[in-house]
Amino acid sequence: MKKALLGALLSGLVFPGVGQMALKQKKRGILLVVSSLLSLIWFFSICTQRALTILEQVQGDTSILDYTAISEAVQKAMTTSDNTAFTISLILIIFIWLISVVDAYRLGKEDGW
């Protein structure tokens, strides 16, 4: 398998930055891994906060969990101001992932194989 394809597949399917590390670009790979991890931590912290908010709303509204109460709580949580942070964190993850794949492919092409 060609280096360019291998690097792109590793960065795209395993984790951003792994392709760069496989292509002997350790600093670049570590930078991408760390930035991906930080953005994923930010994303999951937002998701966790939302889930806890929904749980509190559902528990406070009724003693018996039903589908409509959960659905209403989810709809209410999706319209809060945190929506911007959620969207930005998701776009950041996708952006870093794409940059990693393209960069690994480009690095593999430069090495030639």
C-alpha positions, -999 to 999 in steps of 0.1 A, spaced: 0 0 0 13 34 -9 24 57 19 -1 84 10 -30 61 12 -18 44 43 -13 77 61 -47 90 50 -64 58 61 -47 58 95 -56 94 102 -91 90 89 -101 57 103 -80 52 134 -75 87 149 -63 121 136 -25 124 137 -18 86 136 -11 88 99 14 116 105 31 95 132 33 65 108 49 88 82 76 98 108 62 133 114 59 128 152 55 165 162 28 171 136 10 139 146 11 147 183 -2 182 177 -32 167 157 -38 140 184 -38 165 212 -60 190 194 -84 162 185 -85 150 221 -91 185 234 -120 191 210 -135 157 218 -133 164 255 -150 198 249 -177 181 228 -184 154 253 -185 178 282 -212 198 264 -231 165 257 -228 155 293 -240 189 306 -270 186 282 -278 151 293 -277 161 330 -300 190 323 -324 168 305 -323 143 333 -330 170 359 -359 183 339 -374 149 334 -370 139 371 -385 172 382 -415 171 359 -428 137 367 -421 107 390 -427 82 362 -406 85 331 -426 87 299 -416 93 263 -434 127 260 -416 142 290 -382 130 277 -390 143 242 -401 177 256 -370 180 277 -347 171 248 -365 197 226 -361 223 253 -324 215 257 -318 218 220 -330 253 218 -308 267 246 -278 290 240 -254 261 244 -263 251 208 -236 274 194 -209 258 215 -221 224 206 -221 232 169 -186 249 170 -171 219 189 -186 195 163 -173 215 134 -139 217 150 -137 179 154 -147 174 117 -122 201 106 -93 186 125 -101 152 112 -102 164 76 -70 184 79 -53 153 94 -64 131 65 -54 156 38 -21 164 55 -12 127 59 -20 120 22 1 150 12 30 139 34 28 104 20 29 118 -16 60 140 -7 79 109 5 70 91 -26 65 54 -26 
